[in-house]
């Protein structure tokens, strides 16, 4: 006979946790490193050629092969070339970057259906690395924090197609702004501020194909 106490005990037992997801590490070279981008892309297409049964289902691989040919040509043309050649190189590198992301998403989806050990092998055989730790929740808007004295640290969300981020700073409550840090990274520092000063930092991205995003204004008191 099952007692009420036994039933309650069973109800309190926690459900077993699902196995930790094995993730593809996002370590694609920067768009401004076209040679590195080409090297990494060629590594992925070589893995696809060597293991067609494993990776032939990725529709991104033939697109990547074609984009790499364009990137290779753009690298040669841009050597000592015009501004337009440099712009074409950046566009070609960005295209390869986007296709690599598509292929990584396919690899991740296929790995999710495998046991953890097999998933890790699948990811590395494809030419990617396995993420060593759980990835933090992605930012949806820029953030400011105080770093060492007189330094403000900013962290930026990942926006598809964003090529550069621009920052400006105001020390008069937003009446006027002065250009500050321009960066292709998703974090950085604004230095040379005054401790105790109230400032407004505004940030926006330049997104390929759509232009500038609206400014995001963030106030902070510098430590």
C-alpha positions in Angstrom: 0.0 0.0 0.0 1.3 3.4 -1.0 1.1 6.0 1.8 0.4 9.7 1.3 3.9 10.4 2.6 5.5 8.3 -0.1 3.4 10.0 -2.8 4.6 13.4 -1.6 8.2 12.2 -1.5 7.9 11.1 -5.2 6.4 14.4 -6.2 9.3 16.3 -4.6 11.9 14.4 -6.7 13.3 16.8 -9.3 13.2 15.8 -12.9 16.6 14.8 -14.3 18.4 17.6 -16.1 18.9 17.2 -19.8 22.4 16.7 -21.0 24.4 19.9 -21.6 24.2 21.0 -25.2 27.5 20.8 -27.1 27.9 24.1 -29.0 29.8 25.3 -32.0 32.3 27.9 -30.9 31.8 31.2 -32.9 35.5 32.0 -33.7 35.1 33.3 -37.3 37.9 35.8 -38.2 36.9 39.5 -38.4 35.6 40.9 -41.6 38.6 43.2 -41.7 40.9 40.1 -41.9 40.1 38.8 -45.3 43.1 36.5 -45.5 42.1 34.8 -42.2 38.5 34.6 -43.4 39.6 32.9 -46.6 41.8 30.4 -44.7 39.0 29.5 -42.3 36.5 29.2 -45.1 38.8 26.9 -47.1 39.2 24.7 -44.0 35.5 24.3 -43.8 35.0 23.5 -47.5 37.9 21.0 -47.3 36.1 19.2 -44.5 33.0 19.1 -46.6 34.8 17.6 -49.5 36.6 15.1 -47.4 33.3 14.0 -45.6 30.5 14.4 -48.1 28.2 12.0 -46.3 28.5 13.9 -43.1 28.3 17.5 -44.3 26.8 17.3 -47.8 23.4 18.3 -46.4 24.6 21.8 -45.7 23.3 24.1 -48.4 25.8 26.7 -47.3 28.9 24.7 -48.5 28.5 25.3 -52.2 27.7 28.9 -51.6 30.8 29.2 -49.5 33.0 27.7 -52.2 31.7 30.3 -54.7 32.1 33.1 -52.2 35.7 32.1 -51.5 36.6 32.3 -55.1 35.3 35.9 -55.2 37.1 36.7 -52.0 40.4 35.3 -53.3 40.2 37.5 -56.4 39.3 40.5 -54.3 42.3 40.0 -52.1 44.6 40.1 -55.1 42.9 43.1 -56.6 43.0 45.1 -53.4 46.7 44.8 -53.0 47.8 48.4 -53.5 44.4 49.0 -55.2 41.9 51.8 -55.2 39.3 52.6 -52.5 36.7 50.8 -54.5 38.9 47.7 -54.6 39.2 47.9 -50.8 35.5 48.3 -50.4 34.9 45.3 -52.7 37.3 43.3 -50.6 35.4 44.1 -47.4 32.1 43.2 -49.1 33.5 39.8 -50.2 34.9 39.1 -46.8 31.6 40.0 -45.2 29.7 37.6 -47.6 32.0 34.7 -46.6 31.5 35.5 -42.9 27.7 35.4 -43.3 27.8 32.0 -45.2 30.1 30.6 -42.5 27.5 31.6 -39.9 24.9 29.8 -42.0 27.0 26.7 -42.2 27.7 26.8 -38.4 24.0 27.0 -37.8 23.5 23.8 -39.8 26.3 22.1 -38.0 24.8 23.1 -34.7 21.4 21.7 -35.7 22.9 18.4 -36.8 25.0 18.2 -33.6 22.0 18.7 -31.4 20.6 15.4 -32.6 23.7 13.5 -31.5 25.0 12.2 -28.1 27.4 14.7 -26.5 30.6 12.8 -27.5 29.5 12.3 -31.0 28.4 15.9 -31.3 31.8 17.2 -30.3 33.5 14.9 -32.9 31.0 16.0 -35.5 31.7 19.7 -34.8 35.5 19.4 -34.9 35.5 17.2 -38.0 33.5 19.9 -39.7 36.4 22.3 -39.1 34.9 24.2 -36.2 35.8 24.2 -32.5 33.6 23.2 -29.6 32.6 26.0 -27.2 34.3 25.4 -23.8 31.6 27.0 -21.7 28.0 27.9 -21.9 27.5 31.1 -23.9 26.2 34.1 -22.0 22.8 35.5 -22.9 23.3 37.9 -25.8 22.8 41.6 -25.2 19.9 43.3 -26.9 21.0 46.9 -26.3 24.3 48.7 -25.5 25.5 48.8 -21.9 27.8 51.1 -20.0 29.8 50.3 -16.8 32.6 52.0 -14.9 36.0 50.5 -15.3 39.1 51.8 -13.6 38.9 55.4 -12.5 38.1 57.9 -15.3 37.3 55.0 -17.7 33.9 54.0 -18.9 33.5 50.5 -20.5 30.9 49.8 -23.1 29.5 46.5 -24.4 27.5 46.2 -27.5 24.9 43.8 -28.9 25.7 41.6 -31.9 23.7 42.9 -34.8 23.7 41.0 -38.1 25.5 43.0 -40.8 27.0 45.6 -38.4 30.4 46.6 -39.7 31.3 49.4 -37.2 30.1 51.0 -34.0 30.4 54.7 -33.3 30.3 56.5 -30.0 30.0 60.2 -29.0 30.1 61.8 -25.6 28.4 64.8 -24.0 29.4 66.5 -20.8 26.7 69.2 -21.0 23.6 67.1 -20.5 23.2 66.2 -24.2 23.3 69.7 -25.7 26.5 68.9 -27.6 28.3 65.7 -28.4 32.0 65.1 -29.3 33.1 62.1 -31.4 34.7 59.4 -29.2 35.6 55.7 -30.0 34.9 54.1 -33.4 35.3 50.3 -33.3 34.5 47.1 -35.1 34.5 45.2 -31.7 31.5 44.6 -29.4 33.2 46.2 -26.4 35.7 48.9 -25.6 36.7 51.8 -23.3 36.2 55.5 -23.3 39.2 57.0 -21.5 40.3 60.4 -20.2 37.1 61.3 -18.4 36.8 63.0 -15.0 35.8 61.2 -11.9 32.5 62.4 -10.6 31.5 63.8 -13.9 28.0 63.1 -15.4 28.2 62.2 -19.0 26.0 60.9 -21.7 27.4 58.4 -24.2 25.5 57.7 -27.4 26.2 54.7 -29.6 25.1 53.5 -33.0 26.1 50.9 -35.5 26.6 51.1 -39.3 24.8 48.1 -40.8 25.7 46.8 -44.2 22.7 47.4 -46.6 20.6 49.5 -44.3 23.0 52.2 -43.0 23.2 53.7 -39.5 21.0 52.5 -36.6 19.4 55.1 -34.4 21.5 56.6 -31.6 21.2 55.0 -28.1 21.9 57.5 -25.4 23.1 56.2 -22.0 23.9 58.4 -19.0 26.6 57.5 -16.5 28.5 59.1 -13.6 32.2 58.5 -14.0 34.0 56.9 -11.0 
